[in-house]
Amino acid sequence: MRVRSRVLSLVLFLTGSALSVGHNGDVIYAINAGGEAHVDYWGVHYEKDPLTGKVGTASSYGKQLVIGRVPPEDQILYQTERYHHSTFGYDIPVDEDGDFVLVLKFCEVYFNSANKKVFDIVLNGDHTIVSDLDIFERVGRGVAHDEYISFSVMNDKLYVNGAESDIQGGMIRVEFIKGYRDNPKINALYVMKGRLEDVPKLPYYQTDSEYDEMKEREEDIRMKSRKPSGPRTPDPYSVDDTAIMLPLFVAIGAFIPLLFCLCKL
């Protein structure tokens, strides 16, 4: 990925208008997968990964990278991760009705090409909320990528993407599904009560393909608006034929009377 994109993203993050997670008490669950407890830039308190020593593998391989799109203090959220050779997940306590947003944080820290790590994410066993997630394809290597999933809870039922399911024991489960590619993973996640617009987002990230398309459009506009310097050169083939023949007609007209006079002599 181009350095300019990462620099631009950091500038946007640091100079953009400040957001907040509404009231920090609205965050009902947050964990730093594969890592220790952490308080992020927005004041969200991430707990130490509860699956440590139980399921999957915790990894800090990403610590060798500088992660794009995030401030220095939150690098750790994307440098640590949990992956598993099979499907795994987290149980999220939801004991009240309302609107919620699930924020899933990812960063590809190992592969250097797309179509290597591809997996689905399922909520509450019935709802596929992300299909065929390929982190590298989305943003490349060493760049933060978040997924934002809105859902609501009412009378022990979960509603997401127009579908519903029952909630058992006040818990909903988010699972990372093992597919036909490398192991599924997660870097961090949190759930807050509120609406999608209340959630702080990562700054916009311009991919290489988007940059190339932008430059092509700029070049097209430049060529269309380009004007040649100096006077316009006349087209030699556009000269009026009658302008060429007129002197000939005049000469013939003058010669005929002269010829008539000579013949009378």
C-alpha positions in Angstrom: 0.0 0.0 0.0 1.2 3.5 -0.8 2.8 5.5 2.0 0.8 8.6 1.0 -2.5 6.7 1.8 -1.3 5.9 5.3 -0.1 9.4 5.9 -3.3 10.9 4.6 -5.3 8.5 6.9 -3.4 9.6 9.9 -3.8 13.3 9.1 -7.5 12.8 8.6 -7.7 11.0 12.0 -5.8 13.7 13.8 -7.4 16.7 12.2 -10.9 15.5 11.8 -13.7 16.6 14.0 -13.6 14.8 17.3 -16.2 12.1 18.0 -17.1 10.3 21.2 -18.7 7.1 22.1 -21.8 8.9 23.3 -21.7 8.1 27.0 -18.8 5.7 27.7 -21.2 3.8 30.0 -23.1 2.7 26.8 -20.3 0.3 25.9 -21.6 -2.9 27.4 -18.9 -5.3 26.3 -15.3 -4.8 24.9 -12.4 -7.2 24.6 -8.9 -7.0 23.2 -8.6 -10.4 21.4 -5.3 -12.1 22.1 -4.2 -9.2 24.2 -4.3 -7.4 27.6 -6.7 -4.8 28.9 -6.6 -1.4 27.1 -8.4 2.0 27.1 -8.6 3.4 23.6 -8.5 6.9 22.2 -12.3 7.2 22.7 -12.3 6.0 26.3 -13.6 2.5 25.5 -12.3 0.0 28.2 -11.3 -3.2 26.5 -10.9 -6.2 28.9 -8.2 -8.9 28.6 -9.2 -11.6 26.2 -11.5 -14.1 28.2 -10.5 -16.9 25.8 -6.9 -16.9 26.9 -5.8 -20.5 27.6 -9.2 -21.8 26.5 -9.9 -21.6 22.8 -7.7 -20.8 19.8 -4.3 -19.1 19.7 -3.4 -15.6 20.9 -0.9 -13.8 18.7 1.1 -10.6 18.9 2.8 -11.1 15.5 1.4 -7.7 14.4 3.6 -5.8 16.9 6.3 -5.8 14.2 4.1 -3.5 12.1 2.9 0.1 12.3 -0.8 -0.1 11.8 -2.4 2.3 9.4 -5.6 4.4 10.1 -5.2 4.4 13.9 -3.4 6.7 16.4 -0.2 5.3 18.1 -2.0 4.5 21.4 -4.5 2.2 19.7 -2.0 0.2 17.6 -2.2 -2.6 20.1 -5.8 -3.3 19.4 -4.9 -4.3 15.8 -1.4 -5.8 16.6 -2.8 -8.6 18.8 -5.4 -11.1 17.7 -7.0 -14.5 18.3 -7.3 -17.1 15.6 -8.4 -20.7 15.6 -8.1 -23.7 13.2 -11.9 -24.1 13.7 -14.9 -22.0 14.2 -14.8 -20.0 17.5 -16.6 -17.1 19.1 -17.5 -14.9 22.1 -20.6 -14.7 24.3 -21.9 -11.1 24.7 -24.2 -10.3 27.6 -27.3 -8.3 26.5 -29.7 -7.9 29.4 -31.9 -5.0 28.2 -33.9 -4.0 25.2 -32.7 -1.3 22.8 -30.6 -0.6 19.7 -27.0 -1.7 19.7 -23.9 -1.7 17.4 -21.3 -4.4 17.3 -17.9 -3.2 16.2 -15.5 -5.8 14.9 -11.8 -4.8 14.5 -9.4 -6.5 12.1 -6.0 -6.1 10.6 -4.1 -8.4 8.2 -0.6 -8.7 9.7 0.6 -11.9 8.0 -0.5 -12.4 4.4 0.7 -10.2 1.5 -2.1 -11.0 -1.0 -5.8 -11.4 -1.2 -7.8 -14.7 -1.1 -5.6 -16.2 1.6 -7.7 -15.6 4.8 -11.4 -15.5 4.0 -14.2 -16.3 6.5 -17.8 -15.5 7.5 -19.1 -14.0 10.7 -22.3 -15.1 12.3 -24.4 -13.5 15.1 -26.6 -15.6 17.5 -26.1 -18.7 15.4 -28.6 -17.7 12.7 -27.5 -14.4 11.1 -24.6 -14.1 8.7 -23.5 -10.5 9.3 -20.3 -10.6 7.2 -19.8 -12.9 4.3 -16.4 -13.8 2.8 -14.4 -11.3 4.7 -11.0 -10.9 3.1 -9.2 -8.3 5.1 -6.3 -7.9 2.7 -8.6 -7.4 -0.2 -10.4 -4.6 1.7 -7.4 -2.6 2.9 -4.2 -4.5 2.3 -1.6 -5.5 4.9 -1.0 -3.6 8.2 -4.1 -1.4 7.9 -7.0 -1.3 10.3 -10.4 -2.4 9.1 -13.6 -2.3 11.2 -17.0 -3.8 10.5 -20.1 -2.1 12.0 -23.2 -4.2 12.7 -26.4 -2.6 13.9 -28.9 -4.8 15.7 -31.8 -4.5 18.2 -33.1 -6.5 21.2 -36.7 -6.6 22.3 -38.5 -9.2 24.5 -35.6 -11.7 24.4 -35.4 -11.5 20.6 -32.6 -10.3 18.4 -33.3 -8.4 15.3 -30.6 -7.9 12.6 -30.8 -7.3 8.9 -34.6 -7.8 8.8 -34.4 -11.2 10.5 -35.0 -12.3 14.1 -33.9 -15.1 16.5 -34.4 -16.0 20.2 -31.9 -14.9 22.8 -31.0 -17.6 25.3 -29.9 -16.8 28.9 -29.3 -13.1 28.1 -26.4 -13.9 25.8 -25.8 -13.5 22.1 -22.9 -15.1 20.4 -20.6 -13.8 17.7 -18.8 -16.5 15.8 -15.9 -16.5 13.3 -16.5 -19.3 10.9 -13.8 -21.6 9.5 -14.1 -21.8 5.8 -12.0 -23.1 2.9 -9.2 -20.6 3.5 -6.8 -19.9 6.4 -8.0 -19.7 10.0 -10.6 -17.1 11.1 -9.5 -14.4 13.4 -10.5 -11.2 15.3 -8.3 -8.4 16.7 -10.8 -6.7 19.0 -14.5 -6.1 19.4 -17.0 -4.1 21.4 -20.8 -3.6 21.7 -22.4 -0.3 22.6 -26.0 0.6 23.1 -27.0 3.3 20.6 -27.1 3.9 16.9 -24.6 3.5 14.1 -24.1 7.3 13.8 -23.1 7.4 17.5 -20.1 5.1 16.9 -16.7 6.6 16.1 -15.5 5.4 12.7 -12.1 4.8 11.2 -11.0 7.6 8.8 -11.7 7.0 5.2 -8.9 4.9 3.6 -8.1 5.4 -0.1 -7.0 2.1 -1.7 -4.5 1.9 -4.6 -7.2 1.2 -7.1 -9.3 4.2 -6.0 -6.2 6.4 -6.2 -5.4 5.1 -9.8 -9.1 5.7 -10.8 -8.9 9.2 -9.4 -5.7 10.0 -11.3 -7.3 8.7 -14.6 -10.3 10.9 -14.1 -8.1 13.9 -13.4 -6.1 13.2 -16.6 -9.3 12.9 -18.7 -10.6 16.2 -17.4 -7.3 17.9 -18.0 -7.1 16.6 -21.6 -10.7 17.7 -22.4 -10.1 21.2 -21.0 -6.8 21.6 -22.6 -6.6 24.5 -25.2 -3.8 24.9 -27.8 -1.7 28.0 -27.6 -1.4 30.6 -30.4 -3.7 31.2 -33.4 -5.5 28.2 -34.8 -3.9 26.8 -38.0 -6.3 26.9 -40.9 -7.2 23.6 -42.5 -5.7 23.6 -46.1 -8.5 21.3 -47.2 -11.2 23.6 -46.0 -10.4 26.4 -48.5 -13.4 27.4 -50.7 -12.9 26.1 -54.3 -14.7 29.1 -55.7 -12.0 31.4 -54.4 -9.4 29.5 -56.4 -11.5 29.5 -59.7 -12.6 33.1 -59.6 -9.3 34.6 -61.1 -9.5 32.0 -63.9 -13.1 33.0 -64.8 -12.1 36.7 -64.9 -9.2 36.0 -67.2 -11.3 33.9 -69.6 -14.0 36.7 -69.6 -11.4 39.3 -70.6 -9.8 37.1 -73.3 -13.0 36.3 -75.3 -13.7 39.9 -76.3 -10.0 40.4 -77.3 -10.2 37.3 -79.4 -13.3 38.5 -81.2 -11.7 41.8 -82.1 -8.6 40.1 -83.5 -10.8 37.9 -85.7 -12.4 41.0 -87.3 -9.1 42.5 -88.3 
